[in-house]
Amino acid sequence: MENNNLSRHLYFYAIGLSYKKADAEIRGKFSLSNEAKTDVLEQAKNEGISSLVVISTCNRTEIYGFAQHPFQLIKLLCDNSQGSVEEFQQVAFVFKGKEAINHIFRVGTGLDSQILGDFEIISQLKSGFVESKSKGLANAFMERLVNSVIQASKKIKNETELSSGATSVSFASVQYIMNNVQDVSNKNILLFGTGKIGRNTCENLVKHTKNEHIVLINRTKEKAEKIAGKFNLVVKDYDVLPLEVPKADVLVVATGAPVPTIDKDILVLNKPLLILDLSIPKNVHDNVRELDNVTVVHLDDLSKITDDTLEKRKRHIPAAELIIEEIKDEFISWMNARKFAPTIHALKEKLNSIKETELSFQRKKISNFDEEQAEIISKRLIHKITTHFANHLKDNDTMVDESIEWIEKVFKIENTSK
């Protein structure tokens, strides 16, 4: 897309994809490692993008930022992932302005989570903002917005029961194990991968199953040992994974590997095995499903499980939405006032310039020109005109960005958003 076809204004966009339209395979293609997220920020700086935040979890990959056109942000995502623009267009979303603001509020407060009330996403948003700010890619708008979302998240946690009980993917996986594995406290459980989801799953396994037969394996053994020490669990070397799998009744895979780490060739089994794949991209190869005595459950399957707890949480959605609306309205009022103030000031300066030119002309044309009276009348007119425009821009139904652009175009005012 040629730059001369782009609007000269910057708009706030939220672009990305989530579990709602993209399956695990597609989400895996667009998933961003920590290194890839850093690369997105560096590329953004090089391409003149002033402010953006990146998040990538098992359920979503999203970019929030300022651009002249959303394709600038889409390009950042596709350039640094395995996904293509064509694939993005099939499953993705692009929100602009107030819609983008509303989206980030719902994401950060758990209303848009795959498992309703899962608040783990807010820590991702915080860390994403911190990294952006450290690289000079977080303007005052972004800081205020993220802080407002954090405020809403805290208030919903404290004042509603939307997050009553555990609500994360890791808890859902443990709940599935407990509901589908008899005598779970005496079964052999193998946890492969000790990233964030792996750690949380491990903690929930210990807490809820009372199982003392949990073995941890991680590519980096020291990380597994650190977690195991906390819960007094057994750690095995990564090399012995093929030997440990046949001993397990339940295998939880939560690695961050870009390709499958478990396939049917290492599953030499003589008893049934339940595998939970909590990884994005999938870390359990599809060929595993060909084995008769193996059951594979992916995190997308877990989200479809409804229980009484989740049903109860749904009752608290209206209360959560009221909190969001209250804090979001405060943010939008701040944003609009901050956004249109320079335009109103520039408009006033332009009208004053027109006034001076006209008064100068009338002085020469009218012999008994009343300077004082003309000054009073013109000032009052300018005040009334600018007040009308200000009230229009303050209105909740006004599309502020478009109105500002229109005012600047009509009155030939220099772009105030620069």
N, C-alpha and C positions, 0 to 999 in steps of 0.2 A: 504494500500500500504506500503510495507516494505521500510524503509529508505535507505537500501543498494541498492535499485533499482533506487534511485533518483540521478540526476546529482549533482555533488558537487558544481556547480555554482548556484548563485541566479539570477533569471530573473525577469524583471518587467512585471507584468500581470495586466490586467483589466478584472474582471469577474463580471457577474451580469445578470440582465434581465430588460427589459423595455417594454413599451407599444407596441413596434414593433412586438413582438412575444407572449408576455404574456398578457392575458386579465386581467381585474380588479380583478377577483377572485384569480388568481394565484399570481398576484402582491401583493395582500393582504396577502397571506400566507408568502411571503418573506419580507414583510414590516418590518422595524426595528424601534422601538420606540427609544427615546433618551437613555433610560436605556439599551435597547438591543444593541445599537451602542457602548455604554461604555463597555458592557460585551464582545463584539467582540474584542475591543482593549485590554482588560485585558486578554482574552484568548490568543490573539496573542502574547502578552508578555510572557505568561507562556509557549507557544509552540515554543518560540525562533524566532518568526518573528520580524524582526528589524524595518520595516517601512511600514506603510499602512495608507490609508485614506478611510473612509466609508461614503457613502451618501445614504439616503433613502427618496424619495419623492413620491408623488402620481403616478408619471409616471415611476419611476425606483428605483431599489436598486442595488448599485454597490460597489465593493471593488477594490481599486487600491493599489497594494503593491508588495513587493519582496518576492519571494518564490522559492524553488527548483522545485516545481511542482504546477500547478494551483489547484490541489485537496486540498492543504493546505488552500487555501483561500476559496474554495467552502465549505469545512468542517466548517470553521468559520461561514459562512452565514447560513448553514443548522442547525448547532448546536444552533444558537441563534434566529431562526425564526420557523415558523410552516411549512416551506417547506421541502420537501425531496430531496435527491440527484437525484432520478429518475425524479421528476417533474422538477428539475433544468435542467437536461440534455435535456429535451424536448423543452424548450423555451429559454434557456440561451445562452450567448455568452462567449467566452474566447479569449481574445486578448493578444498577447505577443510582447514585445519589441516595435519596431516602430509602429506596428499596435495599441498597447495599448496607446502609446503616442498620436497618431492621434485621437483615440477615445475620450480621455479625453479633447483634444482641441475642438472637435466638440460638446461635451456635454456642456462644460463650456462657449462656445460662442453662444449657442442657436441654432446652426445648426441641432442638433440632438433632439431638443425639440418637444414634441407632437404638440404644436402650434408654428410654425416657429418664431424664434426671441424672444421666452420667455427667458428672462435673469434671472429669479428668481433662477435658478439652481446655478448660480455663488456664491450666498450668502451661499448656502448649502455646496458648495465645500470649501469656505473659512472657515466656521465654523467647518467643518469636519477636515480640516487641523489643525486649532488652537487646537482642542481637541487632535488630534494625537500628535502634538508637545508638548503639556502640559504633555503628558504621556511618552515622550521620544521615540515616534514612527514615527518621521519624520526626515529622513536623509537629507543631502545636496541636493541629487538628487530630492527628493520629494519637498523640499522647492523651489528649482529653477523651477521645473516643474509647480507647482501650481502658482507661481508668473508669469511665462510666460503665462499661460492660462488666468490669471487675466488681464495681459497686453494686450493680444489679444482681450479679451472681451471689455475692455475699448476703444481700438482703433476702433473696429467694431462699437461700439455705437456712437463714435464721428465722424467717417469718412464715415459711410454708413447709409442707411435708413432701415437696416434690422429690427430695433426695432422701426420704426416709429409708433407712436400711442401706445396704450396699447396692449400687446401681451400675457398676462397671461391667465391661466385657469379661474381665477376670472373675468377677463374682458370678456372672451368668454361667461361665464355663464350669465353675465348681458346683453351682446349683444343678446343672445338667448331669454332672457326674453322680451327685448324691441321689438324683431322681431316677437314674438309669443303671446304676451299678449296685448290686446287692452286697451287703456286708462290706461297704466301702472302706471301713477303718482297717480291715485286714487284707486289703488288696495291695498289690505292688504298683506304685505310681512312679512313672519316670517323667521328669520335666526337662525338656531339651530347649535351652535358651533362657537366659536370665536378664533380658532387657526389662523395660518398664512393665510391660504386660506380664512377662514371666515372673518378675519379682512380686507383683500384686497377686498373681494367681497362686504362687507359692505360699504367700501369707494367708490367703483365703483357704487354701487346701489344709494347712496346718490348723487354722482356727476352727473350721467347720467340719472337717472329716475325722479329726482326732487320729489321723493316720500316722504311724511311726515307720512306714515302709516307703518313704519318698526319697528318690534318688535324683540328684541334679547333675546335668551335664551341660557344659558350655564350651565353646571353642577356646575361650580364655578362661582357664581353670580358676585363676585367682578371683574373678568376679563371682563365680559360683560358690567358691569357698567363703567369700565375704557374706553372702546371703545365707549359706548353710550354717555358718557359725551362729547366726542370729537365732536359728530355729533348731539347732542341733540335728541337722540332716546329713545324709551321706553324699559325697561328691565323687564322681568317677571321671576319668580322663575321656576326652573327646574320641580318642582312638578306639575305645571299647564300646562305642555306641551300638554297633551291630550285635555285640554280645549281650548288651543290657536290654535291648528291645524285646527279645523273646521271653525274658523273665517278667516283663510288665503286663499288667492287666489293663492299665490305662497309660497312654502316652500323650502328653501335652507338648505340642510343638509351638514355641513362641520365639523363633529366631528372627533376626533381621536380614537373613540371606536374600540376595536378589533372585536366586533360582531355587527349585525344590531341593531339600536336603534329605527327605525321606521318600524312597521309592520301593516298589515291590521286591526288588532284588535283595534288599537287606532285611526283609520281613520273612525270615524263615521261622514259622510259628507252628506250635502244636496245641495252641489254645486260643480262645477268642481274644481280640484286642480292640479296645476303643481308642481311637485317635481323635484328639481335638486340635485342629489347626487354627491357631490364633494369630497367624502371620499374614502380613500384606507386604509383598505379594505372597501367594500361597507357597508354603514350604513343604507341603505333602503332594507328591505327584499324583495326577489323576489315575495312573495305572494301579495305584494301591486299591482302588475300588473294585478291581477285578478279583481280588482275593475274597473267598467266601467267608472266612472267619474274622474279617476286619470291618469295623464300622468307622467311617470317617465323618466327623462333624466339623464344619467350618464356622468361623465367627458369624458369618451371615445367617447361618442356620440358627445360631443361638439367639439372635435378635428376634426371631419369629416366635420364640417361646413366650407365651403370656402366662403370668401367674397372678394370684390375688394381690401381691405387693404392687406390681406394675399397674394393675387396674385401679388400685387405690390412689396411686400417684396421679393418674389422669384427672382425678377430681380436683387436683390443686393447680391444674394448668391455668384456669381463669385468674386465680390470685397471682400467679407468677407473671401472667401477661399484663396485669394491672401495674405491677412493680416495674416491668420493663417499659411500659408506656410512660409512666411518670418520669423515670430517669432519662429515657430517650427524648422526651419532649424538652426537658431541661437542656440536654445536649444540643438539640436542633435549634432551640432559641439562641443559645450561645453561638452556635455555628453561623446562623443567619445574620445575627447582629455583627459578628466579626467579618462576615463575608461581604455584606452590602454597605458597610460603613464607608469604605474607601470610594465606592461608586457614588454614593450620595454626596460625599465631600467633593469628588471630581465633578459631579453634575452641578453642584452649587458654584464651583469655580468657573465652569463653562458658562452658566447663566449670568454670572457677574461680569464675565468678559463680554458677553453679548450686550449686557446692560450698558457697560462703559462705552462700547462702540456706538450704541444707539443714542445715548445721552450726549456724546461728543458731536454726533451728527445734528441732533436737535438744537444744541447750543448755537451752532453756526447758522441754522435755518430760521430759528425763532428769535426775534430781537428781545422780547421781554420774557425769555425762558425762565421759569421758576425752578431753579436748581434744587432747592431744599425739598419742595413738594414732589418733584420727579424722583428724587432719591428715596423718599419715604415710600411712595407708591411702588416703585420697582423692587425695593427690598422686601416689602410685604408680599408681592407677587412671587418673588423667588422663594421666599419662605413657604408659601402655600403650595407651590409646585413641588418643591423638594419633599415636603411633608406628605403629599399625596403619593409620591413614589416610594417613600420610606414605609408608609402604611401598607402599600401594595406588597412590598418585599417582606414585610413582617407577617403577612397573612399565611396561615398554615397551608392553604390550598395553592399557594404560589409556587411555581417552579423557579426557584431563585436563580439558579445558574443561567437558565435561558432568558429570564427577565433582565438580569445584569448584562448579558451579551446584547440583548435588544437595545437597552438604554445606551450602552456604549456605542453601538452602531448608529443609532439615530442621532445622537448628539456628538458623534465623532470624538468620543473620549478615549484616551489611551487605555489599553487593557490594564485594569486595576488589580487583577489577580496575579500578576507577575511578581 
